[in-house]
Amino acid sequence: MRIRELFLATILLSFTISAIAQTDTIISKSRQKKDFLKICILPVSLIAGGILISNSNFEKSFQEDVGNVVGNDFSTTVDNYTRYVPIVELYAADVMGVKAKNHWFDQAKNLTLSIVITDFITFKLKNHIYKTRPNGSSDGQSFPSAHTSSAFTNATILFEEFKGTSPLLAYSGYVFATTTGGLRIMNNAHWLSDVLVGAGIGILVTEVIYFFDPIIKWNPFEKTKNVTLIPEVDNDQYGFYLCIRLKSF
């Protein structure tokens, strides 16, 4: 029953946010509604699809097929690192001077908000919806996948920052995010639905943050270009690295 309730809550949340978005005076109402609904289509579809197949025979059969292909003893820790590759790409591109959509502070601000909100939603759902992992682990933390939600949050940040100036770089983050989700399934740590919902949450939260960014625009370092704050996330701990770029002489 909780899965069905979550499905209804997701639909309700989408309509609620859409209604709030229409009050924005910066963008025309008709264009704003169209743009907001457009960015919601993919993530809401992923979330809805994941909820519908959760605990289904299809999902169980899919997991068995994956195990038969890669082997039931398949194990790798690569997925612990691939989820962070888009962030490495983001700041490496900044250092190399690739033109981004936003100033470094706005990047850090949006990244931090997206990570914190995504983690909050993901772990709240994990604790509320007790779902056993495919490997039989009794922690009940299978749904949704935190690795995947984190990976797609980072990938969407990279996409939003460089989609207008470097499309290849922008889309590359999704390759690593998809790889992360795939490896979670191959590791027998998550079901397909866990990964789909995790991806949807990561994309939706980040897209909403960027959609409202013009409204909550705040940048005390707007004229500072040689200093960068890099968010650090380690389980329940959050912090920042300060990066100073020295001018060449």
N, C-alpha and C positions, 0 to 999 in steps of 0.2 A: 504493500500500500504506500509505503514511503516513496518508492520510485515514481508511482503515478502522481503523488502529491508534488514531488519535485518537478515533474514535467509540467504540471499546471502552474506551479510557482514560476517556472522559467518563462512560460508564455506571458504570465501576468507581469513579470518584471520587465519584459521587453516592451509591452504596451505602456507600462508606467513611465519608463525612461523616455520612450518616444513622445509621450504627452508632455513631459518636462522639457524636452528638447525644443518643442514648438514655441516655448515662451522666450526663446533667445531673440534679442533684438539686433544682434550683429549681422545675422544672415537672414534673408527673407524666409518667411515661414514655409512656403511651398518648396523651396530649394532645400531648406534644412531638413524637412520631413523626408524628402526623397533621398538625400545623402545619408541620413541616419539609418533609414530602413535598409539602404543598400549595404552599409557596412555590417548590419546585423544578420543578413541572410546566411552567410557561410557559418559563423560561429553558432548561431541559434540552431541551424540545421545539424551541425555536428553534435551539439548537446542533446537535441531532441532525438536524433538517430541513436546516439549512445544509450539514452534512457530506454528507448523502445526495445533494443536488443539485449539489454542487461538481463542476465540469468536465463536467456533463451536457449533453446536447443541449437540454434544456428551458432551462437557465440561459443558454446561448448564444443561443437563440431569443428569450428574454425580453430580453436585453441589446440585441439587434437591434431589437426592437419599441420599446423605450424610445428608442433612437436615432432611429427613424423618426418618433416622436411629437414629441420635443423638438428634433430636429436633431442631426446628428453634430458640429456645431461649437459645440454648447451649452457654455458655460463660466461659472462663477460662483465667487466666493470666500465667499459667504454662509455655506456650511457650516463655514467656519473659526470662525464666531462663534456660530451657533445652538446648538452643543453646550454653550456656557457659559451660555446664558440661564437654565436651571433654577437655577444657582448664584446668579446675580444675583437671581432671584426669591426664593430662600431667604433671603438676607441682607437684601433689601429688606423682606420680610415681617417679619423679626426687628426691624428698625429701626422699622417701623410698628406694632409691638406685636401682631402676629398670633400667637395662642397656638400654640406648636409642641410636639411630643412631648418634645423634649429641650432641655436647657440648651445655650447656645451652644458651650461647650467640648466637650460630647458630640457636637454636630453636626460641629464641626471635626475631632474625633478620628475619627469614623466616616467622614467625607468623605475625610480623608487616607489612612486605611487602605484604603478602597475604591479610591481612585485609584491608589495605589502598587501594590496587588495586581493590579488590573485591567490596568494598564500592563505589569507584569511578565509576566503570562500572555499578553497580546496580542502583545507584541514577541518573546517567546520562540517563540510559534507562527509569527510572521512569519518569523523567522530559520530555524526548523526546516522549515517547509513553504514551499518556493519555488514561488510561484504568480504567473504573469504577470498584470498588470492588463489590463483590457479595451482600454485605449488603447495597449497594446503596450510599455509601459515595461519596461525590463529590470532594475528594482531587485528584482523578486521579492518585493515586500512587500504583495501584494494581500490575502492571507488571514491573519487576519481584518481587518476595518476598524477602525483605531484611533480614527478620528473617531467612529464609531458606538458603540464600546465606551465611550468617554469620555462621549458624550452620554447613553447610557442609565444609566451610573453616576450621573451628576449628576441625571438625572430621577428615578431610584429614591430617591436621598437626599431630594429634594423631596417625593416621594410619601410616604415613611415618616414624615417630620416633620409633614406637614399633612393626612394622609388622615382623621384623626379630628376635625379642627377646621375645615378648609377644603377640602373635596373638589375644588372647581373649581380652586383653586390647585394642589392635589396632583397632579391629572391633567394639568394644563397642561404640565408638564415633558415628558411623553411626546409631546406634539404637536411640540415643538421637536426632541426626540430622533429621532422618526420622520422629520421634515423633513430632519434632518441625514443620516440614512441614505439617504433618497430622493435627495437632492442628490448624494451620493457616486456613486450609480448613474447619475444623469443627467449628471454630469460625466465619465462614462466612466472613473472612477478605481477603481471596485470593482464586482465581480459581486454578484448577489443573495445568494449563499451567504456572501460576506465580511461583508455587512451583517447577515444573520441571526445568524451566529455571534458577531459583535461585540456585537450587542444582547443575546444570551443571556449572554455572559460578564459584561457590565456589570451586568445585572440580578442574575444568580446571586451574584456576589461581594458585591454590596451587601446583598442579602437575607441572606446568610450572616453578614455582619458585624453586621447588626441583630439577627439571631436570637441570636447569642452575646453581644450587648452587655450583657445583664443579668449574665452570668457574669464578664465582664472590666470591670465597672463601675469606673471610676476618674476622679475629677473633683476636682482640687485647687482649682478656681475655682467650686465649687458655689454659693457665696454671692455671687459677683461677677456682676452683670447688665449693667453698663454698659461692659464690655470684650469685644471679639470678635476672635478669631483667624480670618483668612480664608486658607485654603490657596491657594498659587499654583503652577501647573504650567506649565512652558514646556519642551516636548520632554523632555530628560533632567534638567532642573533642577527642584527642588522648594523651596518656601519658604513664608513666611507674611506676611500683612499684619496689622498691629495696628490695630484700629478702636476708638476710644474715643467713646462717646456722652455728650455733655454734658447735664446736667440743665437743664431750662428753669426760669427764675426768674420 
